[in-house]
Amino acid sequence: MAEHHSQHVRTQDVVLDIGDDAGALIVHTPPELRGAEIEICPATEPEHKTHTEVVARLLQGTTIFTGVFPPLAIGDYHVCRPRERAGQVITIASGQVTEIDWR
């Protein structure tokens, strides 16, 4: 698992371009996953993986750690990485933000 460990805390808003045929995914993680990559793939197309880095974000004065996947086609996805979460199924719904809590 690639680890970057950027000490920068992001303060900008995240813009999620979602609609009728797409949704988004936010994964809340413990601080230990900062810099790690989260990788997912559509349940029907395991060869089409996509990933994002877990970063620190400032939200209402509190530092949180998240991986954000915008936008994703609607449907079921499997977690590929981190290994201890592999196989977890996540459903992306039309026009919605799905939030998963790994803390």
The first five atom37 places (N, CA, C, CB, O) and aatype in JSON, in Angstrom:
{
  "aatype": [12, 0, 6, 8, 8, 15, 5, 8, 19, 1, 16, 5, 3, 19, 19, 10, 3, 9, 7, 3, 3, 0, 7, 0, 10, 9, 19, 8, 16, 14, 14, 6, 10, 1, 7, 0, 6, 9, 6, 9, 4, 14, 0, 16, 6, 14, 6, 8, 11, 16, 8, 16, 6, 19, 19, 0, 1, 10, 10, 5, 7, 16, 16, 9, 13, 16, 7, 19, 13, 14, 14, 10, 0, 9, 7, 3, 18, 8, 19, 4, 1, 14, 1, 6, 1, 0, 7, 5, 19, 9, 16, 9, 0, 15, 7, 5, 19, 16, 6, 9, 3, 17, 1],
  "atom_mask": [
    [1, 1, 1, 1, 1],
    [1, 1, 1, 1, 1],
    [1, 1, 1, 1, 1],
    [1, 1, 1, 1, 1],
    [1, 1, 1, 1, 1],
    [1, 1, 1, 1, 1],
    [1, 1, 1, 1, 1],
    [1, 1, 1, 1, 1],
    [1, 1, 1, 1, 1],
    [1, 1, 1, 1, 1],
    [1, 1, 1, 1, 1],
    [1, 1, 1, 1, 1],
    [1, 1, 1, 1, 1],
    [1, 1, 1, 1, 1],
    [1, 1, 1, 1, 1],
    [1, 1, 1, 1, 1],
    [1, 1, 1, 1, 1],
    [1, 1, 1, 1, 1],
    [1, 1, 1, 0, 1],
    [1, 1, 1, 1, 1],
    [1, 1, 1, 1, 1],
    [1, 1, 1, 1, 1],
    [1, 1, 1, 0, 1],
    [1, 1, 1, 1, 1],
    [1, 1, 1, 1, 1],
    [1, 1, 1, 1, 1],
    [1, 1, 1, 1, 1],
    [1, 1, 1, 1, 1],
    [1, 1, 1, 1, 1],
    [1, 1, 1, 1, 1],
    [1, 1, 1, 1, 1],
    [1, 1, 1, 1, 1],
    [1, 1, 1, 1, 1],
    [1, 1, 1, 1, 1],
    [1, 1, 1, 0, 1],
    [1, 1, 1, 1, 1],
    [1, 1, 1, 1, 1],
    [1, 1, 1, 1, 1],
    [1, 1, 1, 1, 1],
    [1, 1, 1, 1, 1],
    [1, 1, 1, 1, 1],
    [1, 1, 1, 1, 1],
    [1, 1, 1, 1, 1],
    [1, 1, 1, 1, 1],
    [1, 1, 1, 1, 1],
    [1, 1, 1, 1, 1],
    [1, 1, 1, 1, 1],
    [1, 1, 1, 1, 1],
    [1, 1, 1, 1, 1],
    [1, 1, 1, 1, 1],
    [1, 1, 1, 1, 1],
    [1, 1, 1, 1, 1],
    [1, 1, 1, 1, 1],
    [1, 1, 1, 1, 1],
    [1, 1, 1, 1, 1],
    [1, 1, 1, 1, 1],
    [1, 1, 1, 1, 1],
    [1, 1, 1, 1, 1],
    [1, 1, 1, 1, 1],
    [1, 1, 1, 1, 1],
    [1, 1, 1, 0, 1],
    [1, 1, 1, 1, 1],
    [1, 1, 1, 1, 1],
    [1, 1, 1, 1, 1],
    [1, 1, 1, 1, 1],
    [1, 1, 1, 1, 1],
    [1, 1, 1, 0, 1],
    [1, 1, 1, 1, 1],
    [1, 1, 1, 1, 1],
    [1, 1, 1, 1, 1],
    [1, 1, 1, 1, 1],
    [1, 1, 1, 1, 1],
    [1, 1, 1, 1, 1],
    [1, 1, 1, 1, 1],
    [1, 1, 1, 0, 1],
    [1, 1, 1, 1, 1],
    [1, 1, 1, 1, 1],
    [1, 1, 1, 1, 1],
    [1, 1, 1, 1, 1],
    [1, 1, 1, 1, 1],
    [1, 1, 1, 1, 1],
    [1, 1, 1, 1, 1],
    [1, 1, 1, 1, 1],
    [1, 1, 1, 1, 1],
    [1, 1, 1, 1, 1],
    [1, 1, 1, 1, 1],
    [1, 1, 1, 0, 1],
    [1, 1, 1, 1, 1],
    [1, 1, 1, 1, 1],
    [1, 1, 1, 1, 1],
    [1, 1, 1, 1, 1],
    [1, 1, 1, 1, 1],
    [1, 1, 1, 1, 1],
    [1, 1, 1, 1, 1],
    [1, 1, 1, 0, 1],
    [1, 1, 1, 1, 1],
    [1, 1, 1, 1, 1],
    [1, 1, 1, 1, 1],
    [1, 1, 1, 1, 1],
    [1, 1, 1, 1, 1],
    [1, 1, 1, 1, 1],
    [1, 1, 1, 1, 1],
    [1, 1, 1, 1, 1]
  ],
  "atom_positions": [
    [[0.85, -1.16, 0.0], [0.0, 0.0, 0.0], [0.89, 1.23, 0.0], [-0.97, 0.0, 1.21], [1.75, 1.37, 0.87]],
    [[0.7, 2.1, -0.97], [1.49, 3.32, -1.06], [1.12, 4.26, 0.07], [1.3, 4.01, -2.42], [-0.06, 4.45, 0.37]],
    [[2.13, 4.84, 0.71], [1.87, 5.78, 1.78], [2.64, 7.05, 1.51], [2.25, 5.18, 3.14], [3.85, 7.02, 1.28]],
    [[1.94, 8.17, 1.54], [2.56, 9.45, 1.24], [2.76, 10.28, 2.49], [1.71, 10.21, 0.24], [3.71, 11.07, 2.56]],
    [[1.91, 10.14, 3.47], [1.97, 10.84, 4.75], [2.16, 12.34, 4.63], [3.06, 10.28, 5.57], [3.0, 12.92, 5.32]],
    [[1.39, 12.96, 3.77], [1.39, 14.41, 3.67], [0.89, 14.98, 4.98], [0.52, 14.89, 2.47], [-0.13, 14.55, 5.52]],
    [[1.61, 15.97, 5.5], [1.19, 16.59, 6.75], [0.2, 17.73, 6.52], [2.41, 17.11, 7.5], [-0.3, 18.32, 7.48]],
    [[-0.08, 18.02, 5.27], [-1.01, 19.09, 4.92], [-2.43, 18.69, 5.29], [-0.91, 19.42, 3.41], [-2.86, 17.57, 5.01]],
    [[-3.16, 19.6, 5.91], [-4.57, 19.39, 6.22], [-5.38, 20.21, 5.22], [-4.92, 19.78, 7.71], [-5.21, 21.42, 5.13]],
    [[-6.25, 19.54, 4.49], [-7.04, 20.22, 3.46], [-8.21, 20.97, 4.09], [-7.56, 19.22, 2.42], [-8.92, 20.44, 4.94]],
    [[-8.39, 22.2, 3.65], [-9.47, 23.02, 4.19], [-10.5, 23.39, 3.13], [-8.9, 24.28, 4.81], [-11.55, 23.95, 3.46]],
    [[-10.22, 23.08, 1.85], [-11.15, 23.42, 0.79], [-12.36, 22.49, 0.8], [-10.44, 23.35, -0.57], [-12.29, 21.34, 1.26]],
    [[-13.47, 23.02, 0.3], [-14.67, 22.2, 0.13], [-14.42, 21.17, -0.97], [-15.91, 23.07, -0.2], [-13.64, 21.42, -1.89]],
    [[-15.09, 20.04, -0.88], [-15.04, 19.02, -1.92], [-16.29, 19.17, -2.77], [-14.93, 17.57, -1.3], [-17.41, 19.18, -2.24]],
    [[-16.11, 19.3, -4.08], [-17.23, 19.41, -5.0], [-17.48, 18.04, -5.61], [-16.96, 20.49, -6.11], [-16.58, 17.44, -6.2]],
    [[-18.7, 17.54, -5.47], [-19.06, 16.22, -5.96], [-20.03, 16.36, -7.12], [-19.66, 15.35, -4.83], [-21.18, 16.77, -6.92]],
    [[-19.59, 16.03, -8.33], [-20.4, 16.16, -9.54], [-21.21, 14.88, -9.74], [-19.51, 16.45, -10.78], [-20.8, 13.98, -10.49]],
    [[-22.36, 14.81, -9.06], [-23.18, 13.6, -9.12], [-24.55, 13.95, -9.7], [-23.33, 12.96, -7.71], [-24.93, 15.12, -9.74]],
    [[-25.28, 12.94, -10.15], [-26.59, 13.17, -10.75], [-27.34, 11.89, -10.96], [0.0, 0.0, 0.0], [-27.19, 10.94, -10.18]],
    [[-28.17, 11.84, -12.02], [-29.03, 10.69, -12.26], [-28.28, 9.38, -12.46], [-29.88, 10.95, -13.46], [-28.76, 8.32, -12.07]],
    [[-27.09, 9.44, -13.07], [-26.37, 8.21, -13.39], [-25.09, 8.03, -12.56], [-26.02, 8.19, -14.85], [-24.29, 7.15, -12.84]],
    [[-24.92, 8.87, -11.53], [-23.69, 8.79, -10.74], [-23.95, 9.18, -9.3], [-22.6, 9.68, -11.34], [-24.86, 9.95, -8.99]],
    [[-23.12, 8.64, -8.42], [-23.12, 8.99, -7.01], [-21.68, 9.17, -6.58], [0.0, 0.0, 0.0], [-20.77, 9.15, -7.41]],
    [[-21.47, 9.35, -5.3], [-20.12, 9.53, -4.78], [-19.95, 8.68, -3.53], [-19.83, 11.02, -4.48], [-20.92, 8.21, -2.94]],
    [[-18.7, 8.5, -3.13], [-18.37, 7.7, -1.95], [-17.38, 8.47, -1.09], [-17.79, 6.32, -2.35], [-16.37, 8.96, -1.58]],
    [[-17.69, 8.56, 0.2], [-16.76, 9.11, 1.19], [-16.52, 8.01, 2.22], [-17.33, 10.42, 1.86], [-17.46, 7.46, 2.79]],
    [[-15.24, 7.7, 2.46], [-14.86, 6.7, 3.45], [-14.16, 7.42, 4.59], [-13.93, 5.59, 2.82], [-13.12, 8.04, 4.4]],
    [[-14.75, 7.34, 5.79], [-14.16, 7.93, 6.99], [-13.22, 6.88, 7.59], [-15.27, 8.39, 8.02], [-13.62, 5.73, 7.79]],
    [[-11.99, 7.28, 7.89], [-11.0, 6.32, 8.37], [-10.36, 6.8, 9.67], [-9.92, 6.07, 7.31], [-10.49, 7.97, 10.03]],
    [[-9.67, 5.9, 10.37], [-8.87, 6.35, 11.51], [-7.62, 7.08, 11.0], [-8.47, 5.15, 12.41], [-7.24, 6.9, 9.84]],
    [[-7.0, 7.89, 11.83], [-5.81, 8.65, 11.42], [-4.67, 7.77, 10.9], [-5.32, 9.47, 12.58], [-3.87, 8.23, 10.09]],
    [[-4.6, 6.53, 11.35], [-3.53, 5.63, 10.93], [-3.53, 5.35, 9.43], [-3.63, 4.32, 11.67], [-2.51, 4.94, 8.87]],
    [[-4.67, 5.57, 8.76], [-4.74, 5.32, 7.32], [-4.38, 6.55, 6.48], [-6.14, 4.86, 6.95], [-4.44, 6.5, 5.26]],
    [[-4.0, 7.63, 7.12], [-3.6, 8.84, 6.39], [-2.48, 8.5, 5.41], [-3.14, 9.98, 7.37], [-1.48, 7.89, 5.79]],
    [[-2.66, 8.89, 4.16], [-1.67, 8.61, 3.12], [-1.86, 7.28, 2.43], [0.0, 0.0, 0.0], [-1.24, 7.03, 1.39]],
    [[-2.7, 6.41, 2.97], [-2.94, 5.1, 2.36], [-3.92, 5.26, 1.19], [-3.5, 4.1, 3.4], [-4.68, 6.22, 1.13]],
    [[-3.88, 4.31, 0.29], [-4.83, 4.3, -0.82], [-5.97, 3.34, -0.53], [-4.13, 3.93, -2.13], [-5.76, 2.23, -0.02]],
    [[-7.17, 3.77, -0.86], [-8.35, 2.91, -0.82], [-8.66, 2.61, -2.28], [-9.59, 3.57, -0.06], [-8.74, 3.52, -3.11]],
    [[-8.84, 1.33, -2.59], [-9.11, 0.93, -3.96], [-10.41, 0.14, -4.01], [-7.93, 0.09, -4.54], [-10.65, -0.74, -3.18]],
    [[-11.25, 0.46, -5.01], [-12.51, -0.24, -5.2], [-12.66, -0.61, -6.67], [-13.72, 0.63, -4.72], [-11.94, -0.09, -7.53]],
    [[-13.6, -1.53, -6.94], [-13.9, -1.89, -8.33], [-15.38, -2.23, -8.42], [-13.01, -3.1, -8.81], [-15.99, -2.69, -7.46]],
    [[-15.97, -2.0, -9.6], [-17.37, -2.41, -9.78], [-17.49, -3.92, -9.58], [-17.89, -2.0, -11.2], [-16.63, -4.68, -10.02]],
    [[-18.55, -4.36, -8.94], [-18.75, -5.79, -8.68], [-18.76, -6.6, -9.97], [-20.05, -6.02, -7.91], [-18.34, -7.75, -9.98]],
    [[-19.24, -6.0, -11.06], [-19.34, -6.72, -12.33], [-18.09, -6.57, -13.21], [-20.55, -6.24, -13.1], [-17.98, -7.23, -14.24]],
    [[-17.15, -5.7, -12.8], [-15.95, -5.47, -13.59], [-14.73, -5.34, -12.68], [-16.1, -4.19, -14.46], [-14.18, -4.25, -12.52]],
    [[-14.3, -6.44, -12.07], [-13.21, -6.36, -11.1], [-11.88, -5.85, -11.66], [-12.99, -7.7, -10.51], [-11.0, -5.45, -10.9]],
    [[-11.73, -5.86, -12.98], [-10.49, -5.37, -13.59], [-10.46, -3.85, -13.68], [-10.31, -5.97, -14.97], [-9.4, -3.28, -13.94]],
    [[-11.58, -3.17, -13.47], [-11.67, -1.71, -13.56], [-11.59, -1.08, -12.17], [-12.98, -1.28, -14.27], [-12.6, -0.64, -11.62]],
    [[-10.4, -1.05, -11.61], [-10.2, -0.52, -10.26], [-10.01, 1.0, -10.3], [-8.98, -1.19, -9.59], [-9.49, 1.56, -11.27]],
    [[-10.45, 1.64, -9.23], [-10.2, 3.07, -9.04], [-9.77, 3.27, -7.59], [-11.48, 3.93, -9.38], [-10.18, 2.51, -6.7]],
    [[-8.95, 4.28, -7.36], [-8.45, 4.48, -6.0], [-8.41, 5.95, -5.63], [-7.06, 3.86, -5.86], [-8.49, 6.84, -6.49]],
    [[-8.28, 6.18, -4.34], [-8.12, 7.53, -3.8], [-7.25, 7.45, -2.56], [-9.49, 8.18, -3.47], [-7.16, 6.41, -1.92]],
    [[-6.62, 8.56, -2.24], [-5.75, 8.64, -1.06], [-6.55, 9.15, 0.13], [-4.54, 9.56, -1.33], [-7.41, 10.01, -0.01]],
    [[-6.26, 8.61, 1.31], [-6.84, 9.11, 2.55], [-6.08, 10.37, 2.94], [-6.8, 8.02, 3.7], [-4.85, 10.35, 3.09]],
    [[-6.82, 11.46, 3.11], [-6.2, 12.73, 3.48], [-6.87, 13.3, 4.72], [-6.28, 13.75, 2.32], [-8.0, 12.94, 5.06]],
    [[-6.15, 14.2, 5.39], [-6.71, 14.92, 6.54], [-7.48, 16.12, 6.02], [-5.58, 15.37, 7.53], [-7.0, 16.84, 5.14]],
    [[-8.67, 16.33, 6.56], [-9.5, 17.47, 6.18], [-9.99, 18.15, 7.46], [-10.71, 17.02, 5.29], [-10.25, 17.5, 8.47]],
    [[-10.1, 19.46, 7.38], [-10.63, 20.23, 8.5], [-12.12, 20.43, 8.28], [-9.89, 21.59, 8.65], [-12.52, 21.03, 7.28]],
    [[-12.95, 19.94, 9.2], [-14.4, 20.05, 9.1], [-14.93, 20.61, 10.41], [-15.05, 18.68, 8.77], [-14.87, 19.95, 11.45]],
    [[-15.45, 21.81, 10.37], [-16.02, 22.47, 11.55], [-15.05, 22.45, 12.73], [-17.34, 21.81, 11.95], [-15.44, 22.16, 13.86]],
    [[-13.79, 22.76, 12.45], [-12.78, 22.85, 13.5], [-12.19, 21.53, 13.96], [0.0, 0.0, 0.0], [-11.36, 21.51, 14.87]],
    [[-12.59, 20.44, 13.34], [-12.09, 19.11, 13.71], [-11.38, 18.49, 12.52], [-13.25, 18.2, 14.19], [-11.87, 18.58, 11.39]],
    [[-10.24, 17.85, 12.76], [-9.53, 17.15, 11.7], [-10.11, 15.75, 11.55], [-8.01, 17.09, 11.98], [-10.17, 14.98, 12.51]],
    [[-10.55, 15.44, 10.33], [-11.06, 14.1, 10.01], [-10.2, 13.52, 8.9], [-12.57, 14.15, 9.59], [-9.47, 14.25, 8.23]],
    [[-10.27, 12.22, 8.71], [-9.47, 11.52, 7.7], [-10.43, 10.79, 6.77], [-8.45, 10.54, 8.35], [-11.19, 9.93, 7.19]],
    [[-10.37, 11.16, 5.48], [-11.32, 10.6, 4.52], [-10.66, 10.29, 3.19], [-12.47, 11.56, 4.31], [-9.66, 10.88, 2.8]],
    [[-11.26, 9.33, 2.51], [-10.99, 9.08, 1.11], [-12.28, 9.41, 0.37], [0.0, 0.0, 0.0], [-13.35, 8.94, 0.76]],
    [[-12.19, 10.22, -0.7], [-13.37, 10.67, -1.44], [-13.28, 10.17, -2.88], [-13.51, 12.22, -1.4], [-12.27, 10.37, -3.56]],
    [[-14.33, 9.51, -3.33], [-14.43, 8.99, -4.71], [-15.56, 9.71, -5.45], [-14.68, 7.45, -4.7], [-16.7, 9.26, -5.39]],
    [[-15.3, 10.81, -6.15], [-16.35, 11.4, -6.96], [-16.01, 11.28, -8.43], [-16.57, 12.87, -6.59], [-14.82, 11.26, -8.74]],
    [[-16.93, 11.2, -9.35], [-18.21, 10.51, -9.23], [-18.02, 9.03, -9.58], [-19.28, 11.15, -10.17], [-17.02, 8.65, -10.18]],
    [[-18.97, 8.22, -9.18], [-18.96, 6.79, -9.5], [-20.28, 6.42, -10.16], [-18.71, 5.92, -8.22], [-21.34, 6.94, -9.78]],
    [[-20.23, 5.54, -11.14], [-21.46, 5.03, -11.75], [-22.26, 4.29, -10.69], [-21.14, 4.1, -12.97], [-21.68, 3.68, -9.79]],
    [[-23.57, 4.34, -10.79], [-24.4, 3.66, -9.79], [-24.18, 2.15, -9.88], [-25.9, 4.01, -9.98], [-23.9, 1.61, -10.95]],
    [[-24.33, 1.48, -8.73], [-24.18, 0.04, -8.67], [-23.38, -0.4, -7.47], [0.0, 0.0, 0.0], [-23.04, 0.4, -6.6]],
    [[-23.08, -1.69, -7.42], [-22.31, -2.28, -6.33], [-20.83, -2.28, -6.64], [-22.79, -3.7, -6.03], [-20.42, -2.52, -7.78]],
    [[-20.03, -2.0, -5.62], [-18.57, -1.99, -5.72], [-18.0, -2.87, -4.62], [-18.01, -0.53, -5.61], [-18.6, -3.03, -3.56]],
    [[-16.83, -3.44, -4.89], [-16.1, -4.22, -3.89], [-14.85, -3.45, -3.49], [-15.72, -5.63, -4.44], [-14.19, -2.84, -4.33]],
    [[-14.54, -3.48, -2.21], [-13.29, -2.91, -1.73], [-12.17, -3.88, -2.1], [-13.33, -2.63, -0.19], [-12.27, -5.07, -1.8]],
    [[-11.12, -3.38, -2.72], [-9.96, -4.2, -3.07], [-8.81, -3.97, -2.1], [-9.51, -3.89, -4.51], [-8.05, -4.88, -1.78]],
    [[-8.7, -2.74, -1.63], [-7.62, -2.36, -0.73], [-8.14, -1.3, 0.21], [-6.37, -1.86, -1.51], [-8.85, -0.42, -0.26]],
    [[-7.85, -1.3, 1.48], [-6.85, -2.1, 2.16], [-7.3, -3.56, 2.3], [-6.57, -1.51, 3.53], [-8.49, -3.88, 2.32]],
    [[-6.32, -4.41, 2.38], [-6.55, -5.85, 2.39], [-7.54, -6.28, 3.48], [-5.23, -6.57, 2.59], [-8.37, -7.16, 3.24]],
    [[-7.45, -5.67, 4.67], [-8.35, -6.08, 5.76], [-9.81, -5.72, 5.5], [-7.9, -5.44, 7.05], [-10.69, -6.18, 6.23]],
    [[-10.08, -4.91, 4.48], [-11.46, -4.55, 4.11], [-11.87, -5.18, 2.78], [-11.6, -3.04, 4.02], [-13.0, -5.0, 2.34]],
    [[-10.97, -5.91, 2.15], [-11.23, -6.5, 0.83], [-12.5, -7.34, 0.84], [-10.04, -7.37, 0.38], [-12.75, -8.11, 1.76]],
    [[-13.3, -7.15, -0.2], [-14.54, -7.89, -0.35], [-15.76, -7.17, 0.18], [0.0, 0.0, 0.0], [-16.89, -7.55, -0.14]],
    [[-15.57, -6.13, 1.0], [-16.71, -5.37, 1.5], [-17.47, -4.81, 0.3], [-16.26, -4.23, 2.46], [-16.87, -4.3, -0.64]],
    [[-18.8, -4.9, 0.34], [-19.64, -4.42, -0.75], [-20.2, -3.05, -0.38], [-20.79, -5.42, -1.06], [-20.7, -2.84, 0.72]],
    [[-20.09, -2.13, -1.33], [-20.6, -0.77, -1.16], [-21.55, -0.49, -2.33], [-19.43, 0.29, -1.1], [-21.2, -0.75, -3.48]],
    [[-22.72, 0.03, -2.04], [-23.69, 0.35, -3.08], [-23.73, 1.85, -3.3], [-25.09, -0.18, -2.72], [-23.94, 2.62, -2.37]],
    [[-23.52, 2.26, -4.56], [-23.59, 3.66, -4.94], [-24.95, 3.9, -5.58], [-22.42, 4.05, -5.92], [-25.33, 3.22, -6.53]],
    [[-25.69, 4.89, -5.04], [-27.03, 5.2, -5.52], [-27.02, 6.48, -6.36], [-28.01, 5.35, -4.33], [-26.14, 7.32, -6.21]],
    [[-27.98, 6.6, -7.21], [-28.13, 7.74, -8.11], [-28.27, 9.05, -7.34], [-29.35, 7.53, -9.02], [-29.16, 9.2, -6.5]],
    [[-27.38, 10.01, -7.63], [-27.47, 11.34, -7.06], [-27.22, 11.44, -5.57], [0.0, 0.0, 0.0], [-27.56, 12.45, -4.96]],
    [[-26.62, 10.41, -4.97], [-26.41, 10.4, -3.52], [-24.95, 10.22, -3.18], [-27.24, 9.29, -2.88], [-24.16, 9.7, -3.97]],
    [[-24.6, 10.67, -1.98], [-23.26, 10.44, -1.43], [-23.38, 9.31, -0.42], [-22.67, 11.75, -0.77], [-24.09, 9.42, 0.58]],
    [[-22.67, 8.22, -0.68], [-22.63, 7.09, 0.24], [-21.46, 7.33, 1.2], [-22.49, 5.72, -0.52], [-20.36, 7.63, 0.76]],
    [[-21.7, 7.19, 2.49], [-20.64, 7.37, 3.47], [-20.42, 6.07, 4.22], [-20.97, 8.53, 4.44], [-21.37, 5.45, 4.71]],
    [[-19.17, 5.65, 4.31], [-18.76, 4.45, 5.01], [-17.86, 4.87, 6.16], [-18.03, 3.44, 4.06], [-17.0, 5.73, 5.98]],
    [[-18.06, 4.28, 7.33], [-17.28, 4.65, 8.52], [-16.39, 3.48, 8.94], [-18.22, 5.07, 9.68], [-16.89, 2.46, 9.43]],
    [[-15.09, 3.62, 8.74], [-14.13, 2.6, 9.15], [-13.41, 2.97, 10.45], [-13.1, 2.37, 8.05], [-12.46, 2.3, 10.83]],
    [[-13.86, 4.02, 11.12], [-13.15, 4.45, 12.34], [-13.38, 3.48, 13.48], [-13.61, 5.85, 12.76], [-12.87, 3.68, 14.58]]
  ]
}
